[in-house]
C-alpha cells in the first residue's frame, strides 16, 4: 500500500492542460505532465482495497494497486515492468481510454477516484523516455507463420504476443501506415503518432513484418493498394488472425443524404490526420470545416473528435447533436457504483467551444430553398423516450418542436454497425452472429479451422482496452492451436 492515509489527506488532482485558446492553434497534444511529487501523492491515494474493484473495470487485468504503490515509492522502473506485464501499449491507453478502472475505484463512491489513467500515462512516459522499449526476443522459434490482418490495437497486440511466442508474424494493413483507427481515427491532439512508430520499431526487432497497402481478401485499387486473395493467404500462412475492426459506419438514410457536404466522420478525421502526417490531400474530395457551420450527428468520442478538429480548422460554428436525452449531472440511484456512471461528461474538445443539443432527431438534409446540390441546413425535431410494446423504449417526436439548423458540413458520427463483410470475411466464409460480428470461441477460433478473430471484428465496437485484451487472448489461442498441430519447437 502507498500512503495509508493518502486518500484522506490528498485531494484528487488531474493533469493540467493548456488553455483552449492556445491548444486550438495546432494539432499537438496539450496535456501537461504532472510534477513528480504530485504524481507520487496521487498514486498514494490508492487505498489498497480488500477487493480492488478497479480490476473489475479493467479488461486488461492491470495490476493497478501494485503499480500505484510502486509509483508512490518512486520505483518507476518496477512500475513499468508491472504495467507492461498486462498491457502492450500503456502509452495508448493512458491517452485515449475512458478509464473504466476509475469508474470502478472505491473512492468513486464519493466521486473522487484515484487518477489511475494519469498514473498509467506517467509510467508510459517513463517507459518511452528510457530503455524499457528494448525488444523481447523469443528464445525459441516455432517455424510457423502467422498472418494478422488489421493493425489497430487488437492486431498490434496480437502480432506482438505471437512474435514473442516464437512465431513468424506478418501484420497486414490496408492503409498506407500501421495503426488502424489509432493512426487515422484518433486526432493527433489526443495522441501524437510518434508513439506508434516507436512501438513499430520495437515490434520489428521482435520479428514482426509489416505490410501496408495490402487489401487482404480484396482486389486492391489497381494503383497504390495491392490485392491478396484468400487462397494466397491460406497457402502462405499456418494460421490467420483477423483484427480488421468494426469499420462499417452507421449511415443515416434520410432525405438529402446524397447532398454534398454530408460525410462520414471517419473520412473527415482521416483526411486531417493525413495532413498532419505531411501527406497532400487533393482539393478534389477534401472535407474541410474552415468557415463553415458544422453539425456533428452523434455525441460519442468520434463526434467529440470531429468537434475538436472542426474548431482547429476554423469552423464558423460547431453543433453536436445527440439523439439521447441529456444525462444527469450526478449518478442516479438506479445506476449504483461500481457500474459505469451514466452522467454528463464534457470532453476537452467540447470545452473548446461548441453548442451541444440533446434529444434531437435529424429528419432531413436540404439545400438552399429545398434544392441545390450541397447541404445548407438540417431539418430536425425534438424527441422523447417512451415505452413501446413489450416495454422496449422508443423515440417519439414532440409535436411543435420542429426546427432548422444552419449547416454547410454535416458529419455522421453515429458509430459502427460491425466489420466490413465484403472481401475478406465473405471470401473466408466465417460464421457471423445476428449482429454481423464474427463468431468465435473463447480462444478466438472462428468456424474456419486455423482462422481466429480478435477485437471489434468479433466483439463489436468497443474500447481500446478491450481490443488490446482481445489481441492478447487470441494470440494465446493461436499459439495453443499451433502447438497442438506441430510436434515441437525448433531450437532458436
C-alpha positions in Angstrom: 0.0 0.0 0.0 1.2 3.5 -0.7 0.3 6.2 1.8 -2.3 4.6 4.3 -3.9 8.0 4.8 -3.3 9.3 1.3 -6.9 9.2 0.2 -7.8 11.2 3.4 -5.3 14.0 3.1 -4.7 14.3 -0.6 -7.4 15.7 -3.0 -7.8 14.2 -6.4 -5.8 16.2 -9.0 -5.8 15.5 -12.7 -3.0 16.5 -15.1 -3.2 20.1 -16.3 -3.9 21.2 -19.8 -3.0 24.2 -21.9 -5.8 26.8 -22.2 -8.2 26.2 -25.1 -7.1 29.4 -26.9 -3.5 28.1 -27.0 -4.2 24.5 -28.0 -6.6 25.0 -30.8 -3.9 26.7 -32.8 -2.2 23.4 -33.6 -2.7 19.6 -33.5 -0.2 18.7 -30.9 -1.1 17.1 -27.5 -1.9 19.7 -24.9 -1.9 17.8 -21.6 1.0 18.9 -19.3 3.0 16.2 -17.4 2.4 16.2 -13.6 5.3 17.1 -11.4 6.9 14.0 -9.8 5.9 14.9 -6.2 2.3 15.5 -7.3 2.3 12.2 -9.2 3.5 10.3 -6.2 0.9 11.8 -3.9 -1.8 11.0 -6.4 -0.6 7.4 -6.7 -0.5 7.3 -2.9 -4.3 7.9 -2.7 -4.8 4.3 -3.7 -6.3 2.7 -0.6 -5.3 -0.9 -1.1 -8.9 -2.1 -1.0 -9.6 -5.6 0.2 -11.3 -6.2 -3.2 -9.7 -3.9 -5.8 -12.8 -3.1 -7.9 -10.6 -1.3 -10.4 -9.7 -4.8 -11.7 -13.4 -5.3 -12.5 -13.3 -2.2 -14.6 -10.1 -3.0 -16.5 -10.4 -5.9 -19.0 -6.6 -6.0 -19.3 -6.3 -7.1 -15.7 -3.8 -4.3 -15.0 -2.2 -4.6 -11.6 -3.3 -1.2 -10.6 -2.8 -1.2 -6.8 0.7 -2.7 -7.3 2.0 0.0 -9.7 0.3 2.8 -7.8 2.3 1.7 -4.8 5.5 1.5 -6.8 5.0 5.0 -8.2 4.3 6.3 -4.7 7.6 4.8 -3.6 9.5 6.3 -6.6 10.2 2.9 -8.2 9.2 3.8 -11.8 11.3 1.0 -13.4 9.4 -1.6 -11.4 6.1 0.1 -12.0 6.9 0.0 -15.8 7.6 -3.7 -15.6 4.3 -4.3 -13.7 2.3 -2.3 -16.2 3.9 -3.9 -19.2 3.1 -7.4 -17.9 -0.5 -6.9 -18.7 -0.7 -4.1 -21.3 1.3 -3.9 -24.5 0.6 -0.2 -25.2 0.1 1.8 -22.0 1.1 4.9 -23.8 -2.1 4.5 -25.9 -4.5 3.6 -23.1 -3.1 6.3 -20.9 -4.2 8.8 -23.5 -7.5 7.6 -25.0 -9.0 5.0 -22.7 -12.2 6.4 -20.9 -10.8 4.8 -17.7 -13.5 2.3 -16.6 -11.0 1.5 -13.9 -11.5 4.9 -12.3 -15.3 4.5 -12.5 -14.9 1.2 -10.5 -12.5 2.7 -8.0 -13.9 2.5 -4.4 -13.1 6.2 -4.0 -15.5 6.9 -6.8 -18.3 6.2 -4.4 -17.5 9.8 -3.3 -16.7 10.9 -7.0 -13.0 11.3 -6.2 -11.4 8.2 -7.7 -7.6 7.7 -7.9 -6.2 9.2 -11.1 -5.4 5.8 -12.4 -5.3 6.9 -16.0 -2.9 9.8 -15.2 -0.6 7.5 -13.3 -0.6 5.0 -16.1 0.2 7.7 -18.6 3.1 8.9 -16.4 4.5 5.3 -16.2 4.2 5.1 -20.0 6.0 8.4 -20.4 8.8 6.9 -18.3 8.9 3.8 -20.5 9.1 5.9 -23.7 11.9 8.1 -22.2 14.0 5.2 -21.1 15.3 1.9 -22.3 12.2 -0.1 -21.4 11.3 -0.5 -25.0 14.0 -3.0 -25.6 12.6 -5.8 -27.8 11.5 -9.0 -26.1 13.1 -11.7 -28.3 11.7 -15.2 -28.3 14.2 -17.8 -27.1 12.8 -20.5 -29.4 11.3 -20.3 -32.9 8.3 -22.4 -33.9 8.9 -22.3 -37.6 5.2 -21.4 -38.0 4.0 -18.4 -40.0 1.0 -16.3 -38.8 -0.8 -13.6 -40.6 -2.5 -10.9 -38.6 -4.9 -8.8 -40.7 -5.6 -5.4 -39.4 -3.2 -3.2 -37.4 -5.3 -1.5 -34.9 -4.8 -2.1 -31.2 -6.1 -5.7 -31.3 -4.0 -6.5 -34.3 -0.8 -4.9 -32.9 -1.2 -6.6 -29.6 -1.9 -10.0 -31.2 1.1 -9.7 -33.5 3.5 -8.7 -30.7 2.4 -11.5 -28.4 2.7 -14.1 -31.2 6.2 -12.9 -32.2 7.3 -13.1 -28.5 5.9 -16.7 -28.5 8.4 -17.5 -31.3 6.2 -17.4 -34.4 7.0 -15.6 -37.7 4.4 -12.9 -37.8 3.3 -10.7 -40.7 1.0 -7.8 -39.8 -1.1 -6.7 -42.8 -2.8 -3.3 -43.1 -4.9 -1.9 -46.0 -4.0 1.7 -45.2 -0.6 3.1 -46.0 0.5 3.2 -42.4 0.3 0.9 -39.4 -2.1 1.7 -36.6 -5.7 1.4 -37.9 -8.0 3.8 -36.1 -5.2 4.7 -33.7 -3.4 6.2 -36.7 -6.2 7.7 -38.7 -9.2 7.8 -36.4 -7.7 9.5 -33.3 -6.7 13.1 -33.8 -3.1 14.0 -33.1 -4.1 16.5 -30.4 -5.3 13.5 -28.4 -2.5 11.1 -29.4 0.6 12.0 -31.5 1.6 9.2 -33.8 5.3 9.1 -32.9 4.4 6.7 -30.1 3.0 4.2 -32.7 6.2 4.5 -34.7 8.3 3.8 -31.6 6.3 0.6 -30.9 6.7 -0.5 -34.5 10.5 -0.2 -34.1 10.3 -2.5 -31.1 7.9 -5.0 -32.8 10.1 -5.1 -35.9 13.1 -6.0 -33.8 11.0 -8.8 -32.2 10.3 -10.3 -35.6 7.1 -8.7 -36.8 7.0 -8.0 -40.5 4.8 -5.0 -41.5 3.0 -5.0 -44.9 0.9 -1.9 -45.6 -1.3 -1.0 -48.6 -2.4 -4.6 -48.9 -6.1 -5.4 -49.3 -6.3 -8.9 -47.9 -9.2 -10.8 -49.4 -9.8 -8.0 -52.0 -8.6 -6.8 -55.3 -6.8 -3.6 -54.2 -7.3 -0.4 -56.1 -5.2 -1.2 -59.1 -2.8 1.6 -58.1 -1.3 2.0 -54.6 -3.1 -0.8 -52.8 -2.4 -4.4 -53.9 -4.8 -7.2 -53.5 -4.2 -10.6 -51.9 -6.6 -13.5 -52.4 -7.7 -15.7 -49.5 -6.2 -18.6 -51.3 -2.8 -17.0 -51.3 -3.3 -16.0 -47.6 -4.1 -19.5 -46.5 -1.4 -21.0 -48.7 1.3 -18.7 -47.3 0.5 -18.9 -43.5 -0.2 -21.6 -41.0 -2.7 -19.5 -39.1 -4.6 -16.3 -39.6 -5.9 -13.8 -37.0 -8.5 -11.3 -38.2 -8.3 -7.9 -36.5 -9.9 -5.6 -39.0 -12.2 -3.9 -36.5 -15.8 -2.8 -36.9 -15.2 -0.4 -39.8 -18.7 -0.4 -41.4 -20.1 3.1 -40.4 -23.7 3.6 -39.3 -25.5 5.6 -42.0 -28.4 8.0 -41.8 -30.7 7.1 -44.7 -32.9 10.2 -44.7 -33.9 12.8 -47.3 -31.0 14.7 -48.7 -28.4 12.1 -47.7 -26.7 12.3 -51.2 -26.2 16.1 -50.9 -22.7 17.4 -51.0 -21.3 18.3 -47.6 -22.7 15.2 -45.8 -19.9 12.9 -44.8 -18.9 10.1 -42.5 -16.9 11.3 -39.5 -14.1 8.9 -40.2 -13.5 10.2 -43.7 -13.2 13.7 -42.2 -10.8 12.7 -39.4 -8.7 10.5 -41.7 -8.0 13.3 -44.1 -6.9 15.7 -41.3 -4.6 13.1 -39.8 -3.0 12.6 -43.2 -2.4 16.4 -43.4 -0.8 16.4 -40.0 1.4 13.5 -41.2 2.6 15.6 -44.1 0.5 14.0 -46.8 -1.1 16.1 -49.5 -4.8 15.7 -49.6 -6.1 16.7 -53.1 -8.5 19.7 -53.2 -11.0 17.5 -55.0 -12.7 15.4 -52.4 -11.2 17.4 -49.5 -13.5 17.7 -46.4 -12.8 20.9 -44.5 -14.7 22.8 -41.9 -13.0 26.1 -42.5 -15.5 28.9 -42.4 -18.5 26.5 -42.3 -21.4 25.9 -40.0 -20.7 22.3 -38.9 -23.3 19.9 -37.4 -21.9 16.7 -35.9 -24.5 14.0 -35.6 -23.5 11.7 -32.7 -22.3 12.6 -29.3 -19.6 9.9 -28.6 -15.9 10.0 -28.8 -15.8 10.2 -32.6 -18.2 13.1 -32.5 -16.1 14.9 -30.0 -13.0 14.3 -32.2 -14.9 15.9 -35.1 -15.7 18.9 -32.8 -12.0 19.5 -31.9 -10.8 19.0 -35.5 -13.5 21.4 -36.8 -12.6 24.1 -34.3 -8.9 23.8 -35.3 -9.8 24.1 -39.0 -11.6 27.3 -38.3 -15.3 26.4 -38.4 -17.8 29.3 -38.2 -19.8 27.2 -35.7 -19.9 23.7 -34.4 -23.0 22.0 -33.0 -23.1 18.3 -32.0 -26.5 16.7 -31.9 -27.3 13.7 -29.7 -30.4 11.6 -30.1 -30.4 10.5 -26.4 -31.6 12.9 -23.6 -29.1 15.0 -21.7 -27.5 12.8 -19.0 -27.9 13.5 -15.3 -25.2 15.7 -13.6 -24.8 13.1 -10.8 -25.2 9.3 -10.6 -28.8 8.2 -10.2 -29.9 5.6 -7.7 -30.7 3.1 -10.5 -27.1 3.4 -11.6 -25.1 2.4 -8.5 -21.4 2.2 -8.1 -19.4 0.3 -9.4 -21.4 0.4 -12.6 -20.2 2.8 -15.3 -21.7 6.2 -14.2 -24.3 7.4 -16.7 -23.6 11.1 -16.1 -22.9 14.2 -18.2 -19.4 14.3 -19.5 -17.7 17.2 -21.3 -14.7 16.3 -23.4 -11.7 18.6 -23.9 -12.9 19.3 -27.5 -16.3 20.3 -26.3 -14.7 22.6 -23.8 -13.0 24.4 -26.7 -16.3 25.9 -27.8 -19.4 24.3 -29.3 -23.1 24.3 -28.7 -24.5 20.9 -27.6 -28.0 19.7 -28.0 -29.7 16.6 -26.8 -32.8 14.6 -27.7 -32.8 15.8 -31.3 -33.6 13.7 -34.3 -32.4 14.7 -37.8 -35.3 14.4 -40.2 -33.7 15.5 -43.5 -30.7 17.3 -45.1 -31.7 20.0 -47.5 -30.1 22.5 -49.8 -30.9 26.2 -50.2 -34.6 26.7 -50.8 -35.1 23.0 -50.8 -33.0 22.5 -53.8 -29.3 22.7 -54.8 -26.6 20.0 -54.7 -25.0 21.0 -51.4 -26.4 20.9 -47.9 -27.3 24.3 -46.4 -29.5 23.2 -43.4 -30.8 20.4 -41.4 -34.5 19.8 -40.6 -34.7 18.4 -37.1 -37.3 17.7 -34.3 -37.0 17.1 -30.6 -37.9 13.6 -29.3 -38.6 11.9 -26.0 -38.2 8.3 -25.0 -41.4 6.4 -24.2 -42.1 2.7 -23.5 -43.3 0.8 -26.5 -44.7 -2.7 -26.9 -43.1 -5.2 -24.5 -41.5 -2.3 -22.5 -38.9 -1.5 -25.2 -38.0 2.1 -25.3 -38.6 4.1 -28.5 -38.4 7.7 -29.5 -41.5 9.8 -30.0 -41.4 13.2 -31.8 -42.5 16.1 -29.7 -45.3 18.0 -31.5 -44.4 21.5 -32.4 -40.7 21.1 -31.8 -39.6 21.1 -35.5 -36.7 23.4 -36.2 -34.0 24.1 -38.7 -30.2 24.3 -38.2 -27.8 26.1 -40.5 -25.4 23.5 -41.8 -22.7 23.7 -44.5 -21.0 20.5 -43.3 -22.7 17.5 -41.7 -20.5 14.8 -40.1 -22.1 11.4 -39.3 -20.5 10.1 -36.1 -23.1 7.6 -35.0 -20.7 4.7 -34.5 -20.2 1.5 -36.5 -22.5 -1.5 -37.2 -19.8 -4.1 -37.4 -17.0 -5.4 -39.6 -17.0 -4.9 -43.3 -18.5 -8.0 -44.9 -17.2 -7.7 -48.4 -13.8 -9.0 -49.3 -12.0 -11.0 -46.6 -14.9 -12.1 -44.4 -17.1 -13.1 -47.3 -14.2 -14.9 -49.0 -13.2 -16.8 -45.9 -16.8 -17.8 -45.1 -16.5 -17.4 -41.4 -19.8 -17.6 -39.4 -21.4 -14.4 -38.3 -23.8 -13.7 -35.4 -27.1 -11.9 -35.5 -25.3 -8.5 -35.3 -22.9 -9.3 -38.2 -19.8 -9.9 -36.0 -17.5 -12.9 -36.5 -18.5 -15.8 -34.2 -15.5 -17.0 -32.1 -14.8 -19.4 -29.3 -13.1 -18.4 -26.0 -9.8 -18.9 -27.7 -10.8 -16.6 -30.6 -11.2 -19.5 -33.1 -13.7 -18.9 -35.9 -15.8 -21.5 -37.7 -12.9 -21.9 -40.2 -10.0 -24.0 -38.9 -6.8 -22.1 -38.4 -8.6 -18.7 -38.6 -9.1 -16.6 -35.5 -10.6 -13.2 -34.8 -9.9 -10.5 -32.2 -11.1 -7.1 -31.1 -14.1 -5.2 -32.6 -14.4 -7.7 -35.5 -15.7 -10.3 -33.1 -16.8 -8.1 -30.2 -18.4 -5.2 -32.0 -17.5 -1.6 -31.5 -15.8 -1.3 -28.1 -13.0 0.3 -26.1 -9.3 0.3 -26.8 -8.6 -1.7 -23.6 -10.9 -4.5 -24.8 -9.2 -4.5 -28.2 -5.7 -5.0 -26.6 -7.1 -7.6 -24.2 -8.7 -9.5 -27.0 -5.5 -9.3 -29.1 -3.5 -10.8 -26.2 -6.2 -13.5 -25.6 -6.4 -14.5 -29.2 -2.6 -14.6 -29.6 -2.6 -17.2 -26.8 -5.3 -19.1 -28.6 -3.4 -19.1 -31.9 -0.2 -20.2 -30.1 -2.0 -23.1 -28.4 -3.6 -24.2 -31.7 -0.2 -24.1 -33.4 1.4 -26.0 -30.6 -1.2 -28.7 -30.8 -0.6 -29.0 -34.6 3.1 -29.5 -34.6 5.5 -31.9 -32.9 7.8 -29.4 -31.2 9.5 -26.0 -31.4 12.8 -26.0 -33.3 15.8 -24.6 -31.5 16.3 -20.9 -31.8 
